[in-house]
Amino acid sequence: MSKYSDDDIREMNRVTIQAAAQYLGISAAAVTMGMRNALLPIGFAVKNEENRYSDSWHYVIVPERLIAYKHGRINEIQVKNIEDSLTTIVKSFEEMKHDLLFLLKENEGSEG
């Protein structure tokens, strides 16, 4: 039996890898690898591209997606559309970050 109920998951401020693993009855490694390889549609795994010296990832688990997955009610097409939209948003934020860093560096040069 799971350590967490559906209501417990919904009430969490942040669902951890460990909580998701216990809720699904699988290992934490299975959760992280499943999320990294887009095989476990319970949230998002984002690789930290800025840290080129380590394999650093950030995980966001969406409580309702986790619950839906456990009960076999997740719609893969809907998930794919959401993930595609989020990929576009993340790319836009990365471009804005790049532009902002360029402007800040340019501004530093003009102050000197």
C-alpha positions in Angstrom: 0.0 0.0 0.0 1.2 3.5 -0.9 2.5 5.7 1.9 0.6 8.7 0.3 -3.0 9.1 -0.7 -4.3 11.1 -3.6 -5.3 13.8 -1.1 -1.8 13.8 0.5 -0.2 14.4 -3.0 -2.7 17.2 -3.7 -1.9 19.0 -0.5 1.9 19.0 -1.0 3.5 22.3 -1.8 6.1 20.5 -3.8 6.0 16.8 -4.7 9.5 15.3 -4.3 11.0 12.5 -6.4 10.9 10.4 -3.2 7.2 11.1 -2.5 6.3 10.3 -6.2 8.3 7.1 -6.0 6.6 6.0 -2.8 3.2 7.0 -4.2 3.7 5.0 -7.4 5.5 2.1 -5.6 8.7 2.4 -7.7 12.2 3.5 -7.0 13.3 7.1 -7.0 15.8 6.2 -9.8 12.9 4.9 -11.9 11.0 8.2 -11.4 14.0 10.3 -12.4 15.0 8.2 -15.4 11.3 7.9 -16.5 10.9 11.7 -16.4 14.3 12.4 -18.1 13.4 10.1 -21.0 9.8 11.3 -21.3 8.5 7.8 -20.3 6.8 9.0 -17.1 4.4 11.8 -17.9 4.0 13.2 -14.4 5.9 16.4 -14.8 9.0 17.9 -16.3 12.7 17.1 -16.1 14.9 20.0 -17.2 18.6 19.6 -17.6 20.7 22.4 -16.2 22.7 23.4 -19.3 24.7 26.1 -17.5 26.5 23.6 -15.4 28.6 21.8 -18.0 30.7 20.0 -15.4 28.0 17.9 -13.9 24.8 16.1 -14.9 22.4 18.4 -13.0 18.6 18.1 -13.5 15.6 19.9 -12.0 12.3 18.0 -11.6 8.8 19.4 -11.4 6.1 16.9 -10.6 2.5 18.1 -11.2 0.3 16.5 -8.5 -2.8 16.0 -10.8 -0.7 14.4 -13.5 0.9 12.1 -11.0 -2.5 11.1 -9.6 -4.0 10.7 -13.1 -1.0 8.5 -14.2 -1.3 6.2 -11.2 -5.0 5.7 -11.9 -4.4 5.2 -15.7 -6.3 8.3 -16.7 -3.6 10.5 -18.3 -4.2 11.5 -21.9 -0.9 11.2 -23.8 -2.0 13.6 -26.6 -3.0 16.2 -24.0 0.3 15.7 -22.2 2.3 16.0 -25.4 0.5 19.3 -26.3 1.3 20.7 -22.9 4.9 19.7 -23.0 5.3 21.2 -26.5 3.9 24.4 -25.3 6.1 24.4 -22.3 9.2 23.7 -24.5 8.3 26.8 -26.5 7.9 28.9 -23.4 11.2 27.7 -21.9 13.0 28.4 -25.3 11.5 32.0 -25.2 12.7 32.5 -21.7 16.2 31.3 -22.6 16.2 33.8 -25.5 15.1 36.6 -23.3 17.7 35.6 -20.7 20.4 35.7 -23.4 19.2 39.1 -24.6 19.1 40.5 -21.1 22.7 39.3 -20.4 23.8 40.9 -23.6 22.2 44.2 -22.7 23.6 44.1 -19.2 27.1 43.4 -20.5 26.7 46.2 -23.1 25.5 48.5 -20.4 28.5 47.7 -18.2 30.8 48.6 -21.1 29.2 52.0 -21.7 29.5 53.0 -18.0 33.2 52.5 -17.9 
